[in-house]
């Protein structure tokens, strides 16, 4: 998992904006989005709830998906980049 911009990251195949949502809704919507994608595709999740910046990647990894990056995108915004690995 990368948290810096030094590694070239893939362009997302899909972006979901979950700003305004809180846990557990953030991961539920992330999981639904991943289920609609094909294996190998990349999902960018935008968040503004700090606990979700930890919980979404942790839960995705537990379900078998790859966490490519978690990065702060603003004063109180985060982006989580995930690659779908399981159906």
C-alpha positions as CSV (number, residue, x, y, z in Angstrom):
1,X,0.0,0.0,0.0
2,X,1.4,3.4,-0.9
3,X,0.6,6.6,0.9
4,X,2.9,8.8,-1.1
5,X,2.8,10.2,-4.6
6,X,6.2,8.7,-5.6
7,X,4.8,5.6,-7.2
8,X,2.9,5.8,-10.5
9,X,-0.7,4.8,-9.7
10,X,-3.1,3.5,-12.3
11,X,-6.0,5.6,-13.5
12,X,-9.3,4.6,-11.9
13,X,-11.9,2.8,-14.0
14,X,-14.6,4.1,-11.7
15,X,-14.8,6.9,-9.1
16,X,-17.3,7.1,-6.3
17,X,-17.8,10.2,-4.2
18,X,-18.7,9.3,-0.6
19,X,-18.1,12.7,0.9
20,X,-20.9,13.3,3.4
21,X,-21.3,9.6,4.2
22,X,-20.0,7.9,7.4
23,X,-19.1,4.4,8.4
24,X,-20.5,1.7,7.8
25,X,-22.2,3.3,4.8
26,X,-18.9,4.2,3.3
27,X,-17.7,0.6,3.1
28,X,-21.1,-0.7,2.1
29,X,-21.2,1.6,-0.9
30,X,-17.6,0.8,-1.7
31,X,-18.3,-3.0,-1.6
32,X,-21.3,-2.6,-3.9
33,X,-19.2,-0.6,-6.4
34,X,-16.5,-3.2,-6.4
35,X,-19.1,-6.0,-6.9
36,X,-20.2,-4.2,-10.1
37,X,-16.7,-4.1,-11.5
38,X,-14.5,-6.6,-13.2
39,X,-11.5,-8.2,-11.6
40,X,-8.4,-6.0,-12.2
41,X,-10.4,-2.8,-12.5
42,X,-9.4,0.1,-10.2
43,X,-11.8,2.1,-8.0
44,X,-11.2,5.5,-6.6
45,X,-13.2,6.3,-3.4
46,X,-13.4,9.9,-2.2
47,X,-14.1,10.4,1.5
48,X,-14.4,13.3,4.0
49,X,-14.9,11.2,7.1
50,X,-11.5,10.4,8.7
51,X,-12.3,7.0,10.2
52,X,-13.5,5.8,6.8
53,X,-10.0,6.6,5.4
54,X,-8.8,3.7,7.7
55,X,-11.9,1.5,7.7
56,X,-12.6,1.4,3.9
57,X,-9.1,0.1,3.0
58,X,-8.9,-2.3,5.9
59,X,-12.3,-3.8,5.1
60,X,-11.5,-4.0,1.3
61,X,-8.3,-5.8,2.1
62,X,-10.1,-8.3,4.4
63,X,-12.4,-9.1,1.5
64,X,-9.4,-9.8,-0.7
65,X,-9.2,-6.6,-2.8
66,X,-5.9,-4.7,-3.2
67,X,-5.3,-1.4,-1.6
68,X,-3.1,0.6,-4.0
69,X,-3.1,3.9,-2.1
70,X,-4.6,6.0,0.7
71,X,-3.8,9.6,0.4
72,X,-5.0,12.9,1.9
73,X,-6.5,15.0,-0.9
74,X,-7.4,18.1,1.1
75,X,-7.6,19.4,4.6
76,X,-10.3,16.9,5.5
77,X,-10.6,14.7,2.4
78,X,-9.0,11.4,1.5
79,X,-8.8,9.2,-1.6
80,X,-8.6,5.4,-1.4
81,X,-7.5,3.6,-4.6
82,X,-8.5,-0.1,-4.7
83,X,-8.0,-2.8,-7.3
84,X,-10.7,-5.5,-7.5
85,X,-9.1,-8.9,-6.9
86,X,-12.1,-11.2,-6.1
87,X,-15.6,-11.8,-7.3
